[in-house]
Amino acid sequence: MKKTFLAALLWAGMVQGAESPAGVAGLSEGVRSLLSEEMLEIEKGMHAIFSYMIRGEYGPIVSTATKIQDSFIFKKQLTDAQRKELKA
């Protein structure tokens, strides 16, 4: 649940950043790159889940959702300095 909240918070930050020059554009290139990669991976997983739902294949939904949860790039690659930058 915490990871879903983090993803939603980051998405909200991206949307707000579109309106504010300090939003995502205010982040360093490294953090922006990781954020972009993170959102693309989540998008791929969500598309896969949607396809499984349409086909009624519920087993792969659990597997894909777990992969999304366990493979967060931020969790694995953010430095302490980048975490502080993102929270600020």
Secondary structure, 3 states (H helix, E strand, C coil): CHHHHHHHHHHHHHHHHHHCCCCHHHCCHHHHHHHHHHHHHHHHHHHHHHHHHHHCCHHHHHHHHHHHHHCCHHHHHCCHHHHHHHHC
